Amino acid sequence: MRYILKLFIIFLPWFYSHPLSASDKKTLNFGVFSFLGEDATRDKFEPIVDYLNQQLQDEYLKLHVLPHEQLLDSIRLGKIDIVATNPTHFLLARQQFNVSGAIATLVESHQGEPVYQLGGAIITLSERTDLNRISDLKNRRIGIPSKFNMGGYRTQAYELHQAGINLTKGVSFIELGTHQAVVDAVISKQIDAGFIRDGVLESLIQQHSIPADLIKVLQPQPHPNFKHQVSTRLYPEWPIFALQHVEERAVRHLASALFSLEPEHPAAQKAGIYGFTIPADYFTVEELARALRLPPFDQAPDFTFADTWQRWSNIYWLLLGGVLASILFTFFVIAALKREKAEHARFERLLSTLGEGVYGADRDGKCIFINPAALQMLGLTEKKQVLGKNQHDMFHHHYPNGKVYPQDECPIQKTTEDGQVRRSEEWFFRADGEGFPVSLVVTPLYEKNKISGSVIAFQDITELKNLQKQLENQARFDSLTGLPNRGYLLENIQNEFNRIKRHHTKAILIMADLDKFKSINDQYGHAIGDQVLKDFAHLMSNNLRKTDIFGRFGGEEFVILLTETDLYHGKILAERLRHNVSEHVVKVDQLQIKFTVSLGMVELNAKSENIETALTYADKALYQAKNAGRNRIEIYKSNL
């Protein structure tokens, strides 16, 4: 993905007359929450920061891996400019400081597949038969990294809350600092159960740090296409955001660099991530924090009827409390709307910087947003030409062969229905009706933990397809003669040999070699020799059937496979080929060059051992023809 964006980044220095060295760049302090512990988190993010610094022309990122309290203190003191952390910290920072909306959202990787969401696992020893469901955790000792962890506390705490367990009296939480410490405490039986984020357990098992059957996940929740075991609902992955004092220009540069990181790049593989995508919707994280009355919403809880009844003992206070609650609710609604408007504007600006096309579709397939790059590739000039209209009907309505493309077969529609991320190559149509190939990534769009549509990122891969075709031709065909090269030739012969075995048919394998070809090169030069080879290839192709297989084996050696042919008819055809070559004249300028060919033949049938053996026999027959005076045909006598 993102080939256009890559090209933009590659050629970006051309637009600057004086490229900056690292010491001349503006330093941006990049703070990362040390959720895995300082060393492990640094190992994960250093390759990412190194990659970003290679891409950024005017900025230089300095990595700071910090625990949650130090990270918030550093933000408060203005020591941090860019932040990568869990959604919990994002809510806190957004509430307490002037920060941008999310610039991008991290995409984790599981066995090479993208993971766009996170969840939490509740773990205990497999031998604990008394702990199987979340309700069994009442009055137990539970280890957590900290109460600021999203996947290590909040996601699981919400499930306990939903199960009716009182988080302050019904369980005992012990903060242990890291996910690894939680796992260790479970294994050493210091705690009954532990909260860790998804992927931690799988990673430890994959690294052979713990046996696969030592630990179990309590009440695992099934999520289609989500590979990690979790006990919770799923929530958006880590956001990357900037403090308000960071220049808009630097934020755009950083966004472009983040989105350019491909999953196969060494930096992504070393970090164990798939890359970065457009900002996710963090409303579900906010809802969770409000429901649990966790920071930043611990001072302004959602009022329930029970809360109100306990606080206000008579009707006067009840009415007053209702008025105050309404005022407070109105205040938060206005603040949320302002924040949403600001983040929407930031989102629109970020979309406009992307070199690939991005648009969104609702559950009915109607376009809800689109960026300038998408409009340009689709031959459109204004958003109103597509917003509110069915995107499939507009530019995804037919296959390349002209066949109608039903909407229920469209990957965009399928992702909207099942929430599965899809990557594919599709065929889009511009406004003038011209079709073009695109690389497509479809990601589900969530609102309140339900699929509300999808986000589609695409780019025109016409040039890439042309390049692929050229590379495929170079890999399969001889550059001089245009015939299949040795590898592709053997592949085709093997396929035909497999068919012979299945259907008990026959074929004739011929090894052909131009006689005294070295003397042609020595006398006339290699350019003339090349012309002789091309003429021979052309002559043979014109004298063979379409079903026959013919290719250059190497040098002046060629291989022919006469399909559905026995020895008698094969010899007749081979004799015609030999005769036509002997009568042929290669004319180059004033030169007229004649040459001959020797041929060795062997029959292929269902009893034949393999292609390698058959080629050996054909080669032996060829040298018999050479030794017998050239310009002749010899048949290998042994029955294969």
Secondary structure, DSSP 8 states (H G I E B T S, - for coil): --HHHHHHHHHGGGG-SS---GGGSEEEEEEEE-TT-HHHHHHHHHHHHHHHHHH-SSEEEEEEEE-HHHHHHHHHTT--SEEE--HHHHHHHHHHS-EEEEEEEEEEEETTEEE-EE-EEEEEETT-TT--SGGGGTT-EEEES-TT-IIIIIHHHHHHHHTT--TTTT-EEEE-SSHHHHHHHHHTTSSSEEEEETTHHHHHHHTTSS-TTSEEESS----TT--S--SS--EE--EEEEETTS-HHHHHHHHHHHHH--TTSHHHHHHTEEEEES----HHHHHHHHHHT-TTSSSS----HHHHHHH--SHHHHHHHHHHHHHHHHHHHHHHHHHHHHHHHHHHHHHHH-SSEEEEEETTSBEEEE-HHHHHHTT---GGGTBTSBHHHHH--B-TTS-B--GGG-HHHHHHHH---EEEEEEEE-TTS-EEEEEEEEEEEEETTEEEEEEEEEEE-HHHHHHHHHHHHHHHB-TTT-SB-HHHHHHHHHHHHHHHHHHT--EEEEEEEETTHHHHHHHH-HHHHHHHHHHHHHHHHHHS-TTSEEEEEETTEEEEEEET--HHHHHHHHHHHHHHHHH-EEEETTEEEE--EEEEEEEE-TT---HHHHHHHHHHHHHHHHHTTSSSEEE--S--
